[in-house]
Amino acid sequence: MADTIHDKIAKRLARKFGTEYKSDKGIDIVTAEKVIEVETKKQSLSQGIKQVQRSQKPRYLAVTKQLKNAAIKITEGSGIGVMGPTGVIVKKASRKK
């Protein structure tokens, strides 16, 4: 079966950050420094937020270029950062106060 857009982005980011893409359960990418959930559909952004919400590490949603603005808006005030499909951070993660 061919890789989906989600799989392609997740594998690219896993390679970039030197870790594995876990497609079967939990958060897609976990490194020593951060957690990354890949989302490719607007309706699944809130599900992606729920996935990373409880992590103690900096949390990111990795999204397609088309979802960038929607992801920035939906993560406003949550402390969750947003990165593009190549791992470029467009909104830095922070801790909710």
NORPEJO-V992799 format. One line per field, one symbol per residue. ss: DSSP state (a for helix, b for strand, c for the rest). phi: phi as a letter, one per 30 degrees, with the letter a starting at -180 (. if undefined). burial: + if it has 9 or more other ideal C-beta (glycine too) atoms within 8 Angstrom, else -. Layout:
BEGIN
ss->???
phi->???
burial->???
END
This chain:
BEGIN
ss->ccccaaaaaaaaaaaaccccbcccccccbbcccbbbbbbccaaaaaaaaaaacccccbbbbbbcaaaaaaaaaaccccccbbbcccccbbbcccccc
phi->.dddeedddddddddecibcccddaiddbbcdcabbccbbbedcdddddddceddddecbccbdedceddddddceiciddbbddcjddcbddbcdc
burial->-----+++++++++--+---++----+++++--+++++++---++--++-+++---++++++++--++-+++-++----++++++-+-+-+-+----
END
